[in-house]
Amino acid sequence: MLNYSIFLTTAPTLVSYLEKEILSLGFKDFSPAGTGVKLVATFPDIMFLNLHLRTAHHIYLLVKEFNSENPEELYKNIYSVPWENFIANDGYISITSNVTSPTIRDSRYANLKCKDAIVDRLLEVSGRRPDSGSDRTKTVLYLYWKGKYGAIYIDTSGETLSRRSYRRIPLLAPLQEALAAAIIMATNWDLKTNFINPMCGSGTLAIEAALMALNRAPSIARKNFGFMHLKLFDAKIWQKMKSEAKQKENDKINGKIIATDINEKAIEASRKNAALAGVEKYIEFVTCDYSQTPVPPNAGVIVLNPAYGIRMGEISELEKLYGGIGDFFKQKCAGYTGYIFSASISLFKKIGLKPKRKIIFYNGDIDCRLYEYPLYIGTKRQSKL
């Protein structure tokens, strides 16, 4: 079976979490590369990774690397690829790109030359040409061209893997699913104790926690991937792979997963999203202020993603909220480990507790931190006696 060089992308601060996932799935020979990871894999491996990875965004199959100084050379290099081995005559292709070349002013022109080369090649070989356009639900190709260096990839994911297809009601400023998964991984939650999520919003953290506790493949319910539209795709192998993934799922969650929010619409949205993810029965949803969140006596983690404001006026209004979170931690959460995800250093100072760890993340282009607070029973000194 053929091996392919692949590039798995993610957000800049999630690469280490992606590496841990890849290692846990049995892949050993890989290396970090910018905002992603490179490895060599078979096509079934590529399908497997698309199904199971929680922190990846896209999985790109490298088709060819080349040197091109101008659009004409780009066309020749792309035309030389045996696209008939990958794309059906009656297929549909879409081109995305990252292009910086002194020979063109608009990257769309490079996309056009790339598309023309592929279509002309297939027309020459088969007498038919595939359709093309901006629809990214079928065969998606990615052109990287910087200076003279170029590379053409097949995006085997298509739509980003971070969209699990369950979040139909996102509400305001929701956490991206891949980021939520990485935040949970950063807490070192053992998947067996309680996971408490006050201020749950649209429920992404609680849903991702349930998927992880159930050992459920994050993309098991997804209907479409880029690899499904390639000649290399084998539907029988894919169905077997999904069946094997379902057989490895847990049938119950040992600890409790509790998601609360003061906003009834948020709880309603969270329930619907959890239902679409197939995990509603594993999450206890409660409409209440964060300070009234039920906290079972057994240990676990408590993760909050409160508003963190951007403007100074907003930050000053949130100071009381953050101070209240500190009180909630001290008064009701002894024995747990608390986590707060926020972008405001000044608001973290209002918590009134000393963090044990500060972990850097990006929420889009916003520089954020995940602060960890061990919540001792009594004083820290007493907890060690």
Secondary structure, DSSP 8 states (H G I E B T S, - for coil): ---EEEEEE--GGGHHHHHHHHHHTT--SEEE-SSEEEEEE-HHHHHHHHHH-SS--EEEEEEEEEE-SSHHHHHHHHHTS-GGGTS-TT-EEEEEEEEE-TT-S-HHHHHHHHHHHHHHHHHHHHS---EESS--SSEEEEEEEETTEEEEEEESS-S-TT--S--S---SS---HHHHHHHHHHTT--SSSEEEESS-TTSHHHHHHHHHHTT--TTTT----GGGGSTT--HHHHHHHHHHHHHTS-SS-SS-EEEEES-HHHHHHHHHHHHHHT-GGGEEEEES-GGG----SS-EEEEE-----SSHHHHHHHHHHHHHHHHHHHHH-TTSEEEEEES-HHHHGGG-S--SEEEEEEETTEEEEEEEEE--SS-HHHHH-
